[in-house]
Amino acid sequence: MSFSIGVQPPIAHYLGMIDYLLGRHDDANHWWGGAMAMHQRFESQLLVAQTNAAWAGLLADRGTGDDRERARAMATDTLTATTSGGYGYIERDARRVLGRLS
């Protein structure tokens, strides 16, 4: 008998993704805030990085000065975490956000 353990983001992360894709940015922002609180309680570097990258994309798309600065900080934090954690696909997402902010 073998067992495996996997870690998946809470449903709030996925609801944020859906709202982001539907253009409901305020709702996505709300969902990702809840997801991030859970990820931080779990102390999961992977989940924090995953939500940070997605959330940074939303903030970059909203395009206000404060949102863009917050997106830049979140994407930069994500790069630091993903480089040390080996999360290449999340690193790619963070680099895309930073590219859009240039």
N, C-alpha and C positions, 0 to 999 in steps of 0.2 A: 504494500500500500504506500502510495506517495502523496504528499501534500505540497501544495504551493500557495504562497501568499502573494497577493498583488495589491497594489495601492492605486486606487482610482480617485479622481477628484469628486467632491460631493456634487450632487445634482445641481447645486447653485452655479457651479462653474459652467455646466452645459447650458443651463437656462440663460446665463449671461451671453454665451456664444450665439445662441439662437436669436436673442433680442438684438445683439450687435449686427448679425446678418440681416435682420429685418429692419434695421435702421432705428431701432428704439434704444438709442444710446443711454438715456437716463435710466431706463429699466436695466440695461446691461450693467451699467455702473453700479447700480444697487445690488444685483446678483453677485457680481465679482467682489464687492465689499464683504458680503456675507461669506463667500467662499474663502476669501483671504483670511478672515478671522478664524475659520476652521483650520485652514492649512497651518497657520501660525500656532494654534493650540496643539496640533499634531506634531509640530516642530519638523515638518517635512520640507526639506530644501527643494526637492523635486516639484512638489505641488505648488509651493510658493513661486518658484521660477516659472512654472507653466502658466499660472494665473497672471503673474506680473507681465509676461510677454503678451498675452492676449489683451489684458487691460491697457497696456501701453499702446497697443495698436488702436484701440478705441479712442484713447485720449489724443493720439496723434491725428486721427481722422476728424475729431471735433474741431481741432484747429485753433482754439483760443490760445493766447499767450501762456496763461497759467497751465492749461491742459498740456500744451506742448512741452513745457519745462518739466512737468510731472512725468510725462511720457518718457522724456529723455532720461530722467533719473531712474525710473523703473526699468527701462531697457538696459541701462548701464549696470544697475544692480543685478539684473538677470544675467548679463554677460559674465559678470564676476562669478556668480553661482554656477552657471552652466559650464564654464571653463574648468572650474575645480571639480565639479560633479560629473562631468562627462556626458552631459545631456545635449548632444549635438543638434537634434531637431529643434529644441527650444532655443539654443544659441542662434540658429539660423533665423528663427522668428524675431528674436531681439535685434539682430543685425538688420533685418528688413525694416523694422520700425525706425532704427537710428538712421538708416538710409533715406527714409521718407522725411525725416526731420532735418536733413542737411540742406 
